[in-house]
Amino acid sequence: MMRMTKITSNENYQRYHIAFSHAIGFTVAVDGTSLSKTVEFT
């Protein structure tokens, strides 16, 4: 039981970490495009 719980928690952590990093990458990409656009306008 303990081993199975550890495995499932590890899988959940990996999934959360991947989704979190993807969200950060997406927001950074959006921020980068908006920043470059503002720089072009100015």
N, C-alpha and C positions, 0 to 999 in steps of 0.2 A: 504493500500500500504506500509506504513512504517513498519508495523508488518511483512508482508510477506517478505519484503526486509531484515529485521533483521534475520528472520528464515533462509532464503537462505544463507545469509552471514555466519551465524553460522554453517550451514551444510557444506559449502565450507571450512570454517576454520577447522572443525573437520576432514574432509577428508584430507586436506592438512597436518594437524598435524599428523594424523595417517601415511600417506605416508612418511612424513619427519622422524618420529620416526623409521619407518620400515627401511628406507634407512640408518639411523645412526646405527641401530642395525646390519644391514647387513655389513656395512663397519667395524664396531667394531669387528664383528665376523671374518671377513676376516683378519683384522689387527691382531687379537689375534692368528689365526692359523699361519699366516706368522711369527709372532714374536716367537711363540713356535717352529716353524720349524728352525728359525735361531738360537735359543738357543740350540736346539738339535744338530745342525751342529757344533756349536762352543763348 
